[in-house]
């Protein structure tokens, strides 16, 4: 959930509810500036997923800045945060915080818990892990393929952070780099992984549950659940309409995400969307390849995947 804040006025609110605080800060007296005179700041409610009081964070434009803000209000290091989920404290890989946060969303931060170490034999070409990362140097397991060599190892779970492989730290790596590291392991080679699972709730219970979202009339207009805060790696965050892709576009993005999994062992819906947006106005697969190099910067996109991605984009944009 979020709040709208403007610069404080001389009139103090007589109520303590967030809604009352918003209205009085924006409308009290005549001495304070109105909404048009100051830039609004969105305030989101946040909790630690294993249980904590509710805190509020604001003034962030990227995932890294969000983690720093959450760490600040809870008195922990940003590096302790593995990832965040929206509107649920559960380790739900479908609710991960990505490039967009709905204006009515509550943010739950999953922090480092128990460490563990496993030694395995790479008896298949792939260990059967689908990886993602939090955008701040923490790679974690998003999915475990049925029947793979990891599937039968109960110690390894979805949501676990991979800290090192064969003694080499992978902290600070992107998901595709860690996936490549697994590919480089020889078949029948033994390897050791150090992992960190998210901290789990014990006796401490969550003090509140995310409430139902609602439309509220606030200074500057009405916001609904269809609006979201778009986080950016460069530049300020922006409030945008949360427009769902058309049926054909959604299928293309899903297909691109499947290709990322097939060729690279990663799943990243935000990355798949970025790839689609980069290629939808291009005329050839060669132009798409050049655009991906410019847009994705440090992401080394496999050239052999470009034709399949191009086909998925063409199927969506030419129907």
Secondary structure, DSSP 4 states (H G I P E B T S, - for coil): -EEEE----SSPPS--SHHHHHHHHHHSTTTS--GGGS--EEEEEEEETT----EEEE---SHHHHHHHHHHHHT--GGGEEEEEES-SS--TTSB--SEEETT--EEEEEEEEEEEEEEE--SSS--EEEEE-SSS-EEEEEE-TTSTTTT-TT--TT-EEEEETTEE-TT--HHHHHHHHHHSPTT-EEEEEEEEEP---S---S--------EEETTEEE-TTEEEE--SSS--EEEE-PPPPHHHHHHHHHHHHHHHHHHSB--HHHHHHHHHHHTT-SSHHHHHHHHHHHHTT----HHHHHHHHHHHHHHHT-
